[in-house]
Amino acid sequence: MSEQQLFFLAPIGSILALLFAFIQAKKVLGFSEGNEIMQKISASVRKGANAYLKRQYTGVAMFFAVMFVILGIMAFAGLLTPFVPFAFITGGFFSGLSGFIGMKIATSSNARTAQASSESLNRGLRVAFSSGTVMGFTVIGLGLLDLSIWFFLLKYVFYADLVGDPSEQIRRISSAMLTFGMGASSMALFARVGGGIFTKAADVGADLVGKVEAGIPEDDPRNPAVIADNVGDNVGDVAGMGADLYESYVGSIVATMALAVSAGYGFGGAVVPMLMAAVGTVASIIGTFFVRCGEKADQKTLLGALRKGTYISSAIIVVAAYPLIRIALPEHQGVYFAVLSGLIAGVLIGFFTEYYTSDHYNPTKNLAAASLTGPATIIIGGISLGMLSTLLPVIIVGASVLTSFFVSGGGTNFSFGLYGVGISAVGMLSTLGITLATDAYGPVADNAGGIAEMSHLPHEVRERTDALDSLGNTTAATGKGFAIGSAALTALALIVAYIDEINIHDPTFVMNLEIKNPPVLIGMFVGVMLPFLFSSMTMSAVGRAAQNIVKEVRRQFKEIKGLMEGTAEADYATCVDICTRGAQKEMILPALTGIISPIIVGLVLGVNGVVGMLAGATASGFVLAVMMANSGGAWDNAKKHIEGGKFGGKGSEPHKAAVVGDTVGDPFKDTSGPSINILIKLLSMVSIVFAAFILKFSLF
Amino acid sequence: MSEQQLFFLAPIGSILALLFAFIQAKKVLGFSEGNEIMQKISASVRKGANAYLKRQYTGVAMFFAVMFVILGIMAFAGLLTPFVPFAFITGGFFSGLSGFIGMKIATSSNARTAQASSESLNRGLRVAFSSGTVMGFTVIGLGLLDLSIWFFLLKYVFYADLVGDPSEQIRRISSAMLTFGMGASSMALFARVGGGIFTKAADVGADLVGKVEAGIPEDDPRNPAVIADNVGDNVGDVAGMGADLYESYVGSIVATMALAVSAGYGFGGAVVPMLMAAVGTVASIIGTFFVRCGEKADQKTLLGALRKGTYISSAIIVVAAYPLIRIALPEHQGVYFAVLSGLIAGVLIGFFTEYYTSDHYNPTKNLAAASLTGPATIIIGGISLGMLSTLLPVIIVGASVLTSFFVSGGGTNFSFGLYGVGISAVGMLSTLGITLATDAYGPVADNAGGIAEMSHLPHEVRERTDALDSLGNTTAATGKGFAIGSAALTALALIVAYIDEINIHDPTFVMNLEIKNPPVLIGMFVGVMLPFLFSSMTMSAVGRAAQNIVKEVRRQFKEIKGLMEGTAEADYATCVDICTRGAQKEMILPALTGIISPIIVGLVLGVNGVVGMLAGATASGFVLAVMMANSGGAWDNAKKHIEGGKFGGKGSEPHKAAVVGDTVGDPFKDTSGPSINILIKLLSMVSIVFAAFILKFSLF
């Protein structure tokens, strides 16, 4: 098979993924939605989520229109290739579409999962997991589709005249494709931040008034914010997560493509990332067939079932990547080990995330014990745990970068090594189809539990959905580790791609990237600070949005007669609407910070400063995101540990202290932490798109 | 005046500072210690602090003995100049001595301040401030003494034979002197971490059982941990702070000296930092005479009095630095503006620290309002506030570095610019005598308030000491901003000095400090993570030590009959002893982390990796320390704001929530945050001392 023919594996992979997602969707939709109440609740959640996404996409569309004009002007002025404004739009469109489809299927599966769980645990698992699969394969399918279309157009239409100069042709192609991650990043940031604010404002609002003030249980239909809370799971954990990983996936592929070109690998090296993705698609599809369980499954068996699928997919990639790299890069077979190092790093980060956040291990058990001396000590304990948990992921990423660099020949040719680093990110993300499926399954199970509760299904149904949900917490934690790990590697690849871009734009420009060069150093300081600033903004946004929900829920309890007695129905839609408006308003400032910072830093400190900023933000964003995700996850599970009967159980003083911890952890793990992943990639993407602009107008 | 003669200003400055400290000490000790009860309480605190320091110095002495042997072996193997082991010892000795004298005078001034306050507010201020002055001038006096002695010995005894080759002579001198900051850093780290653990364990322990469980007021003599709490103020905020700033002071001077040599400035440039310090001594002495107030002073007037002293000192330096630099560096007068930029940055960081932590401004007022919705929202609010507050200090430090670099000629000669960055750190620290005095005054006023309470002095005395103490909180916050700002600039200067050292050790070694070089990048990741790891360790250490105090206080309440009725006396000494043992044990691991990390990173990633680590740790340490100090300060003052009658006042639900915030803030602002300052300097110092070792044995 020639290199040129190899490329067509990418669109084939894309079609396979989309087809598989379609089949899974049909399968899920074939299940019963249960009784009338269940259907009604599910419809409310669906309606709320639709309303949210509609408003979000309207707002984001305006942003994209403005950016399209700005990029158009820049392209007209010769600062960008003319494809960029269009690529920007398609990136945003497909990223948004991934989230939208994921959300659609998730909101159609919640009642079906509850209903299936009333039949058997395995059936419940199958429905919830299949729903996750739709999401996972939609993301990779659309990602590969977008990439394939552009690659095809650039190679066979726009740059077809360069066919006689293949190295120049591939250079132009990769440079053009690199810039279109910005559309995906922008969309992802809006989705993650907006969704994160929505979900936590609803959650905190529902808890503060419903559970604490009115004393009604979680997911009680009398709570006016209960539907908003369920909508939040879908718009935050599903649509946001989908857009995020779409972006990592596409970003790591285009960055590595650009690195292949600067390493002089030509066509073969440039298409390897897409081929890895195509192979990963097939491996992931195969893996999904191994996810099943018996009826008497406990959490460990369930987790084992999901793990089995992921590990089998990884094993297939380990085997299949070897011949692929042998054909595409016959003289650089060391690259194969870079793929392995990325895969292994992903698995290890996932494992340690679980170690620090699951109450099967000591860290979270000890954290639960800290609740005995009150809320202050559990807060200090959780922050301390989160900070400690950053040590191993940093070492793992560091070791992975170093390994990928050297096995790919970085010792003799620097560019070879950097390509290896990019390929390790691609390797880590190659199993995305199934990893994302195990992750996106969580919110569906969570929603199913809520529906079981609200529609008064028999006790054992709730027990089964609880088993599924509790597992979902673990896979969500692992998924977060995976998302941040891949984001860090992708961001590193993008930084190097940025440096290459500068050289392409202005080959005479001599960069001084020495860390002692003041612009680099100051840029790094600014970069290290940015994730803190960004987290501050997103956390206070949740606080403000939650305040409005608190007021509204209090109002409804006071004004709607018979609500507490169950004779009147709460006005769910208003709560959803308040969350939607709050999230839309509050997401603007953090998102603009991500877009404007690289431009300001570039104008003041020059391109060297930008590189410093990107490196600093990637490192500090990685550490801070791991810390926030793990602190939040551990608080959540410490609370669940106590609710399981330890230290006095539900309602005891330690439990109250643990609830404080969990409430602090909510914006940590579901708003600020995951948004940082996207921030660090968006910063690089914006820098790349504005590279020529900065070169021209910077003070330095 | 010739350059050679100029040097003698340094020992003269040292003698002036020590003389002034001595006179102030005599003055303070001339005041009455008050009645018998006051004397007895003060004696208990003194005894406890002595016992703590004795045990600490014994432990640290063992560490120094071991390090002396290790450094001796390295010197014998030719990896260090033979002076280093001795310089290491003197640095540690003088740093420890600074803390010891500061603590001695502080524990002798607490009862005297209480007694003086019973006469008039101005008298109280004079005693407390004079006590702070003793500390401030001891630190700069001993610092300059240590520097002068070594400079004299190296120039006129050890390297006297090089008199014919002045540039080689000064190069050798500066290289030897650079390494002796490590002794000071190590001592400072033990003092800060140990003291920080002691003070917060005692504070948290006293509060949790005394205030919360037994319901007795703060500083009540029935609380067995009350003396330990007062001792803590002295060993943490006084002895720890003194050792910390001693280290910044000496570190910035020796680093800048080394940078002068690599910039080719020769003798003149090398002594400028010491001369700046000498001029600063005189300026600080003059400034102290302007600190006084009338009897009807409110907090604003009091703050104005302290500010006046600091601003006058700064103004004197602005005037005096100009002729000094004109004489010493006639061809590089732009350096003068680097001094200014450092001074201005110090003032600005101090101002913004106050803005974010004082309840006269909106951030802390809004934080207090967050207590209305419970502990979780005030915690989220405080963390968010701390994160937001990092933006301006980063911009200020960045602007200061950039300004100093370019006004000193960095645009044409890189080394000139780096020297400017070093000199800006020296400029910021030149007013240390008086800045430290205004800072060290706080714990004395705090102790005085405790003594007034415990010895049942009239109500208006406590009101006056409260006015002094409340002001002390503001100056402590400003002092923390100053400490971390100067630490960051000093650390940056040390990083550059490290790079120079490598070139001196092995002129053939080509460094690749490009940020895209994997060892640099990974080193930076590790560096960014280290302050998180370190903070986790110190926070959990406080937790463990506090648990032991809680148990002991509970035991005493249970077992000592008549304690609650006031007929029997608590066993204060045991609580002090438990804190002491806890702090000694718990400080070992974090301190070793600071010492071993650069060696491990060096061995694995090489010297390029070490530079990456140092840069990453400085940036992330700066941001994290600012965040922790400001979150903690704001929580503290939000609680005080509520206690002042807002949102329901003392005992209300919002107050309880604010107490949770304050308790979380305690280790943030008094243990972890301030220890990070020293960590980042110690990392650089250890790297410098082990430079040749790493060059020889590193994998890379």
Interface residues (C-beta under 8 A of the other chain):
Chain A: V204 L208 V212 A370 T373 G374 P375 A376 T377 I379 I380 G381 I383 S384 L385 G386 M387 L388 T390 L391 V394 I395 V397 G398 V401 L402 F405 G410 G417 L418 V421 L492 I495 V496 I499 L513 E514 I515 K516 P518 P519 V520 L521 I522 M524 F525 V526 G527 V528 M529 F532 L533 S535 S536 M537 M539 S540 V542 G543 Q547 V550 V611 G612 A615 G616 A619 S620 F622 V623 M627 V659 V660 T663 V664 P667
Chain B: L208 V212 A370 T373 G374 P375 A376 T377 I379 I380 G381 I383 S384 L385 G386 M387 L388 T390 L391 V394 I395 V397 G398 V401 L402 F405 G410 G417 L418 V421 L492 I495 V496 I499 L513 E514 I515 K516 P518 P519 V520 L521 I522 M524 F525 V526 G527 V528 M529 F532 L533 S535 S536 M537 M539 S540 V542 G543 Q547 V550 V611 G612 A615 G616 A619 S620 F622 V623 M627 V659 V660 T663 V664 P667
